[in-house]
């Protein structure tokens, strides 16, 4: 029987390597394990996935549940589509590899994103012109406030840019157990994205197929983003901001190089370009701090050994304030701050 462990170090379970001590820790291996937890005993509960998109405190007073539910199953496979079920505790990139091995295509552009499957719908992860919601069908969840297991469907999830119902109405009350994805058998390559277009142009003999798109995206990510297994970081720290048409026209009249691209409710700007132009690349807030902006990619904050939440928050807030002051653009953290 799985048991709750007291005073458990999460240093190896977050990609910033912060030595957060969880007052209570539980490894969730299957649905039956839920019976082993008296949720009413805890005022604070946090569900931990791969630890790749969070900034932990030095101490967490409450219960940390690490989602380790595994499994992959093809529920339906016909000439029109494939429907799969995957455990929320499975590694995301391994999930894509399993899909490719089974000749199920669509998620190639999301290759090498760190973390677990259960975090994908919460964050509505996306990269290189694709968001997971395109193939998301539904999820089995447990609401520990209501002590209820149920299924939530795509049209109930309120997916948005790095957003979902799980980050809002259902925040701090549910555990995603299994996720279902549905893929059309008619594969259409999603290659209309600047980095992918450039990579293809540099590999003129490449055949456009799902396997090669997967490999190209892996190459792009490895070139641009530091490996969290080598350099402590949480990937893209800030969301790309969206501003209205009037603000956009004013911005580019002053700074023509800060062009964005049109979206439904305005223009999406590059947060990395803003941060880079403001002079933050490779910089620390103060010399003794162990948090710094990557010298390779301005969207990434790196943690040197022993970095803590305060240093990361102070640096990121200084960047937010500076961008607002210089360009009148409000940056928002993409990484989740846990208190």
Secondary structure as a PSIPRED ss2 file (coil, helix, strand):
# PSIPRED VFORMAT (PSIPRED V4.0)

   1 X C   1.000  0.000  0.000
   2 X C   1.000  0.000  0.000
   3 X C   1.000  0.000  0.000
   4 X C   1.000  0.000  0.000
   5 X E   0.000  0.000  1.000
   6 X E   0.000  0.000  1.000
   7 X E   0.000  0.000  1.000
   8 X E   0.000  0.000  1.000
   9 X E   0.000  0.000  1.000
  10 X C   1.000  0.000  0.000
  11 X H   0.000  1.000  0.000
  12 X H   0.000  1.000  0.000
  13 X H   0.000  1.000  0.000
  14 X C   1.000  0.000  0.000
  15 X C   1.000  0.000  0.000
  16 X C   1.000  0.000  0.000
  17 X C   1.000  0.000  0.000
  18 X C   1.000  0.000  0.000
  19 X C   1.000  0.000  0.000
  20 X C   1.000  0.000  0.000
  21 X E   0.000  0.000  1.000
  22 X E   0.000  0.000  1.000
  23 X E   0.000  0.000  1.000
  24 X E   0.000  0.000  1.000
  25 X E   0.000  0.000  1.000
  26 X E   0.000  0.000  1.000
  27 X E   0.000  0.000  1.000
  28 X E   0.000  0.000  1.000
  29 X C   1.000  0.000  0.000
  30 X C   1.000  0.000  0.000
  31 X H   0.000  1.000  0.000
  32 X H   0.000  1.000  0.000
  33 X H   0.000  1.000  0.000
  34 X H   0.000  1.000  0.000
  35 X H   0.000  1.000  0.000
  36 X H   0.000  1.000  0.000
  37 X C   1.000  0.000  0.000
  38 X C   1.000  0.000  0.000
  39 X H   0.000  1.000  0.000
  40 X H   0.000  1.000  0.000
  41 X H   0.000  1.000  0.000
  42 X C   1.000  0.000  0.000
  43 X C   1.000  0.000  0.000
  44 X C   1.000  0.000  0.000
  45 X E   0.000  0.000  1.000
  46 X E   0.000  0.000  1.000
  47 X E   0.000  0.000  1.000
  48 X E   0.000  0.000  1.000
  49 X C   1.000  0.000  0.000
  50 X C   1.000  0.000  0.000
  51 X C   1.000  0.000  0.000
  52 X C   1.000  0.000  0.000
  53 X C   1.000  0.000  0.000
  54 X E   0.000  0.000  1.000
  55 X E   0.000  0.000  1.000
  56 X C   1.000  0.000  0.000
  57 X C   1.000  0.000  0.000
  58 X C   1.000  0.000  0.000
  59 X E   0.000  0.000  1.000
  60 X E   0.000  0.000  1.000
  61 X E   0.000  0.000  1.000
  62 X E   0.000  0.000  1.000
  63 X E   0.000  0.000  1.000
  64 X E   0.000  0.000  1.000
  65 X E   0.000  0.000  1.000
  66 X E   0.000  0.000  1.000
  67 X E   0.000  0.000  1.000
  68 X C   1.000  0.000  0.000
  69 X C   1.000  0.000  0.000
  70 X C   1.000  0.000  0.000
  71 X C   1.000  0.000  0.000
  72 X E   0.000  0.000  1.000
  73 X E   0.000  0.000  1.000
  74 X E   0.000  0.000  1.000
  75 X E   0.000  0.000  1.000
  76 X E   0.000  0.000  1.000
  77 X E   0.000  0.000  1.000
  78 X C   1.000  0.000  0.000
  79 X C   1.000  0.000  0.000
  80 X C   1.000  0.000  0.000
  81 X E   0.000  0.000  1.000
  82 X E   0.000  0.000  1.000
  83 X E   0.000  0.000  1.000
  84 X E   0.000  0.000  1.000
  85 X E   0.000  0.000  1.000
  86 X E   0.000  0.000  1.000
  87 X E   0.000  0.000  1.000
  88 X C   1.000  0.000  0.000
  89 X C   1.000  0.000  0.000
  90 X C   1.000  0.000  0.000
  91 X E   0.000  0.000  1.000
  92 X H   0.000  1.000  0.000
  93 X H   0.000  1.000  0.000
  94 X H   0.000  1.000  0.000
  95 X H   0.000  1.000  0.000
  96 X H   0.000  1.000  0.000
  97 X H   0.000  1.000  0.000
  98 X H   0.000  1.000  0.000
  99 X H   0.000  1.000  0.000
 100 X H   0.000  1.000  0.000
 101 X H   0.000  1.000  0.000
 102 X C   1.000  0.000  0.000
 103 X C   1.000  0.000  0.000
 104 X C   1.000  0.000  0.000
 105 X C   1.000  0.000  0.000
 106 X C   1.000  0.000  0.000
 107 X C   1.000  0.000  0.000
 108 X H   0.000  1.000  0.000
 109 X H   0.000  1.000  0.000
 110 X H   0.000  1.000  0.000
 111 X C   1.000  0.000  0.000
 112 X C   1.000  0.000  0.000
 113 X C   1.000  0.000  0.000
 114 X C   1.000  0.000  0.000
 115 X C   1.000  0.000  0.000
 116 X E   0.000  0.000  1.000
 117 X H   0.000  1.000  0.000
 118 X H   0.000  1.000  0.000
 119 X H   0.000  1.000  0.000
 120 X H   0.000  1.000  0.000
 121 X H   0.000  1.000  0.000
 122 X H   0.000  1.000  0.000
 123 X H   0.000  1.000  0.000
 124 X C   1.000  0.000  0.000
 125 X C   1.000  0.000  0.000
 126 X E   0.000  0.000  1.000
 127 X E   0.000  0.000  1.000
 128 X C   1.000  0.000  0.000
 129 X C   1.000  0.000  0.000
 130 X E   0.000  0.000  1.000
 131 X E   0.000  0.000  1.000
 132 X H   0.000  1.000  0.000
 133 X H   0.000  1.000  0.000
 134 X H   0.000  1.000  0.000
 135 X C   1.000  0.000  0.000
 136 X E   0.000  0.000  1.000
 137 X E   0.000  0.000  1.000
 138 X E   0.000  0.000  1.000
 139 X E   0.000  0.000  1.000
 140 X E   0.000  0.000  1.000
 141 X E   0.000  0.000  1.000
 142 X E   0.000  0.000  1.000
 143 X E   0.000  0.000  1.000
 144 X C   1.000  0.000  0.000
 145 X C   1.000  0.000  0.000
 146 X C   1.000  0.000  0.000
 147 X C   1.000  0.000  0.000
 148 X E   0.000  0.000  1.000
 149 X E   0.000  0.000  1.000
 150 X E   0.000  0.000  1.000
 151 X E   0.000  0.000  1.000
 152 X E   0.000  0.000  1.000
 153 X E   0.000  0.000  1.000
 154 X H   0.000  1.000  0.000
 155 X H   0.000  1.000  0.000
 156 X H   0.000  1.000  0.000
 157 X C   1.000  0.000  0.000
 158 X C   1.000  0.000  0.000
 159 X C   1.000  0.000  0.000
 160 X E   0.000  0.000  1.000
 161 X C   1.000  0.000  0.000
 162 X C   1.000  0.000  0.000
 163 X E   0.000  0.000  1.000
 164 X C   1.000  0.000  0.000
 165 X H   0.000  1.000  0.000
 166 X H   0.000  1.000  0.000
 167 X H   0.000  1.000  0.000
 168 X C   1.000  0.000  0.000
 169 X C   1.000  0.000  0.000
 170 X C   1.000  0.000  0.000
 171 X C   1.000  0.000  0.000
 172 X C   1.000  0.000  0.000
 173 X C   1.000  0.000  0.000
 174 X E   0.000  0.000  1.000
 175 X E   0.000  0.000  1.000
 176 X E   0.000  0.000  1.000
 177 X E   0.000  0.000  1.000
 178 X E   0.000  0.000  1.000
 179 X E   0.000  0.000  1.000
 180 X E   0.000  0.000  1.000
 181 X E   0.000  0.000  1.000
 182 X E   0.000  0.000  1.000
 183 X E   0.000  0.000  1.000
 184 X E   0.000  0.000  1.000
 185 X C   1.000  0.000  0.000
 186 X C   1.000  0.000  0.000
 187 X C   1.000  0.000  0.000
 188 X C   1.000  0.000  0.000
 189 X C   1.000  0.000  0.000
 190 X C   1.000  0.000  0.000
 191 X C   1.000  0.000  0.000
 192 X C   1.000  0.000  0.000
 193 X C   1.000  0.000  0.000
 194 X H   0.000  1.000  0.000
 195 X H   0.000  1.000  0.000
 196 X H   0.000  1.000  0.000
 197 X H   0.000  1.000  0.000
 198 X H   0.000  1.000  0.000
 199 X H   0.000  1.000  0.000
 200 X H   0.000  1.000  0.000
 201 X H   0.000  1.000  0.000
 202 X H   0.000  1.000  0.000
 203 X C   1.000  0.000  0.000
 204 X C   1.000  0.000  0.000
 205 X C   1.000  0.000  0.000
 206 X C   1.000  0.000  0.000
 207 X C   1.000  0.000  0.000
 208 X C   1.000  0.000  0.000
 209 X C   1.000  0.000  0.000
 210 X H   0.000  1.000  0.000
 211 X H   0.000  1.000  0.000
 212 X H   0.000  1.000  0.000
 213 X H   0.000  1.000  0.000
 214 X H   0.000  1.000  0.000
 215 X H   0.000  1.000  0.000
 216 X H   0.000  1.000  0.000
 217 X H   0.000  1.000  0.000
 218 X H   0.000  1.000  0.000
 219 X H   0.000  1.000  0.000
 220 X H   0.000  1.000  0.000
 221 X H   0.000  1.000  0.000
 222 X H   0.000  1.000  0.000
 223 X H   0.000  1.000  0.000
 224 X H   0.000  1.000  0.000
 225 X C   1.000  0.000  0.000
 226 X C   1.000  0.000  0.000
 227 X C   1.000  0.000  0.000
 228 X C   1.000  0.000  0.000
 229 X C   1.000  0.000  0.000
 230 X C   1.000  0.000  0.000
 231 X C   1.000  0.000  0.000
 232 X C   1.000  0.000  0.000
 233 X E   0.000  0.000  1.000
 234 X E   0.000  0.000  1.000
 235 X E   0.000  0.000  1.000
 236 X E   0.000  0.000  1.000
 237 X C   1.000  0.000  0.000
 238 X E   0.000  0.000  1.000
 239 X C   1.000  0.000  0.000
 240 X C   1.000  0.000  0.000
 241 X C   1.000  0.000  0.000
 242 X E   0.000  0.000  1.000
 243 X E   0.000  0.000  1.000
 244 X C   1.000  0.000  0.000
 245 X H   0.000  1.000  0.000
 246 X H   0.000  1.000  0.000
 247 X H   0.000  1.000  0.000
 248 X H   0.000  1.000  0.000
 249 X H   0.000  1.000  0.000
 250 X H   0.000  1.000  0.000
 251 X H   0.000  1.000  0.000
 252 X H   0.000  1.000  0.000
 253 X H   0.000  1.000  0.000
 254 X H   0.000  1.000  0.000
 255 X C   1.000  0.000  0.000
 256 X H   0.000  1.000  0.000
 257 X H   0.000  1.000  0.000
 258 X H   0.000  1.000  0.000
 259 X C   1.000  0.000  0.000
 260 X C   1.000  0.000  0.000
 261 X E   0.000  0.000  1.000
 262 X E   0.000  0.000  1.000
 263 X E   0.000  0.000  1.000
 264 X C   1.000  0.000  0.000
 265 X C   1.000  0.000  0.000
 266 X E   0.000  0.000  1.000
 267 X E   0.000  0.000  1.000
 268 X E   0.000  0.000  1.000
 269 X C   1.000  0.000  0.000
 270 X C   1.000  0.000  0.000
 271 X H   0.000  1.000  0.000
 272 X H   0.000  1.000  0.000
 273 X H   0.000  1.000  0.000
 274 X H   0.000  1.000  0.000
 275 X H   0.000  1.000  0.000
 276 X H   0.000  1.000  0.000
 277 X H   0.000  1.000  0.000
 278 X C   1.000  0.000  0.000
 279 X C   1.000  0.000  0.000
 280 X C   1.000  0.000  0.000
 281 X C   1.000  0.000  0.000
 282 X C   1.000  0.000  0.000
 283 X C   1.000  0.000  0.000
 284 X E   0.000  0.000  1.000
 285 X C   1.000  0.000  0.000
 286 X C   1.000  0.000  0.000
 287 X C   1.000  0.000  0.000
 288 X C   1.000  0.000  0.000
 289 X C   1.000  0.000  0.000
 290 X C   1.000  0.000  0.000
 291 X E   0.000  0.000  1.000
 292 X E   0.000  0.000  1.000
 293 X E   0.000  0.000  1.000
 294 X C   1.000  0.000  0.000
 295 X C   1.000  0.000  0.000
 296 X C   1.000  0.000  0.000
 297 X C   1.000  0.000  0.000
 298 X C   1.000  0.000  0.000
 299 X C   1.000  0.000  0.000
 300 X E   0.000  0.000  1.000
 301 X E   0.000  0.000  1.000
 302 X E   0.000  0.000  1.000
 303 X E   0.000  0.000  1.000
 304 X C   1.000  0.000  0.000
 305 X C   1.000  0.000  0.000
 306 X C   1.000  0.000  0.000
 307 X C   1.000  0.000  0.000
 308 X C   1.000  0.000  0.000
 309 X H   0.000  1.000  0.000
 310 X H   0.000  1.000  0.000
 311 X H   0.000  1.000  0.000
 312 X H   0.000  1.000  0.000
 313 X H   0.000  1.000  0.000
 314 X H   0.000  1.000  0.000
 315 X H   0.000  1.000  0.000
 316 X H   0.000  1.000  0.000
 317 X H   0.000  1.000  0.000
 318 X H   0.000  1.000  0.000
 319 X H   0.000  1.000  0.000
 320 X H   0.000  1.000  0.000
 321 X H   0.000  1.000  0.000
 322 X H   0.000  1.000  0.000
 323 X H   0.000  1.000  0.000
 324 X H   0.000  1.000  0.000
 325 X H   0.000  1.000  0.000
 326 X H   0.000  1.000  0.000
 327 X H   0.000  1.000  0.000
 328 X C   1.000  0.000  0.000
 329 X C   1.000  0.000  0.000
 330 X C   1.000  0.000  0.000
 331 X C   1.000  0.000  0.000
 332 X C   1.000  0.000  0.000
 333 X E   0.000  0.000  1.000
 334 X C   1.000  0.000  0.000
 335 X C   1.000  0.000  0.000
 336 X E   0.000  0.000  1.000
 337 X E   0.000  0.000  1.000
 338 X C   1.000  0.000  0.000
 339 X C   1.000  0.000  0.000
